[in-house]
Amino acid sequence: MFFNSFHFAIFLPIVFLLYWFIANKSKNYQNYILILASYYFYSCWDWRFLFLLVFSTLLDYFSAIKIENSATLLSRKFWLWLCVSINIGFLGVFKYYNFFATSFSELLQSVGFNSSPLLLKVILPVGISFYTFHGLSYIIDIYFKRIKSEKNFVDYSLFVSYFPLLVAGPIERATHLLPQLKVNREFHFEKAKQGIYQIIWGLVKKVVIADTCANYANAIFDNYNSMNSLSLILGAIYFAFQIYGDFSGYSDIALGTSKLFGIDLLKNFNYPYFSRDIGEFWRKWHISLTTWFKDYLYIPLGGSKGSKWMKVRNTFIIFLVSGFWHGASWTFIAWGFINALYFIPLLLLNRNRKNIDDFNLGFNLESIRTLFNILITFCITCFAWIFFRARSISDAFQYIRRIFENRIFTEQYFSIERYNYEILALIIIFVLVEWNNRAKIEPISGKYSWLKLGLCLAAILALGVFSDYKEFIYFQF
């Protein structure tokens, strides 16, 4: 069930009505409705993987209680590592086994050995990376006595499987979400209205921006050998806006949907393409994942303390693991490595947290420098996205090589019956709207909200690809 599907458009109002008109007397009834809705939502992908979700929930629930009740440090460590090992084991089998088997086989073949790897014919369970990280953060927090274990199984199950965040985040923390699930929620019209506005804006990002850019990006990346330099450059830009519109659009729909039920989720994006350096970009892109890796991997490794070598090592580890989290492919690892290279100079010069303030542009030299830094950051981000989007490392290098060797900057007519520049006007309008509303959650609220809402709905109906809606990119992670 996609957020941008008619199935979800029927599902959500039904759950909303049951939640507020049938189960509004008790938080337990509200949670029962949400847990049943969440399990139905997940079973729409493949009901067989529902058993894996339930098993992961049971594992973390009972492990947390065992850790908390352990009388010795050895016992606490045993239950922690047992739980972590099983969780990572399932993630490894479903997501990474074939990658390691194929890579090892190719290594043997490169030195003259015949090798036929035994591959598993399994489907990657949707959302496994996200709900596994939900559970791991909870278990680790229990181990370090940051929180108490949750004894109510329904409340904990809802924390793991809450349908707005189940398949693509944001990656929630027990300290933030669980307290909200343990109290009765009351309906607030203004909060629900803001949720609806955020859902509509998320749909604009997804079906108007991301899916439209996807048509162009796919036409370019799938046929890069016949594209000229201008088309290849635009292809990277189109993919940059495709993945931003796709993932931040999903996050907006998730946060807006959750507000309809009186529950706030963690903010996952904060206008990252207006960042002035790569450090600021990573504080604003996929915030819940970035902070998860910082708290549960980077800081335990030593963080920014210690020698310069330790700082560099920890930075490369965090970015490589982040790349590998996104997918079992060398292209994602290369993407992480490139971002680490971008970040290292800022770290060594102690400039990685320089741009943490809000800013405005005016008619002065400082604004020109700021705008230049934003453009440079966006350009190097687009360069890294080429590796993220390419089918292989070889394709990525060939794509980049052709940009520099072709040196033809004229418009091309694509197989999708469009010129390579026709979507630029739409992207420029989108950027201006985002820029003028970057202090807000979404641009619809405020003055003339009904007019802006009408324009958004018209854009979705006019430009949205309803006949061939595409799944969200991050569903595959």
Disulfide bonds with the S-S distance in Angstrom:
none
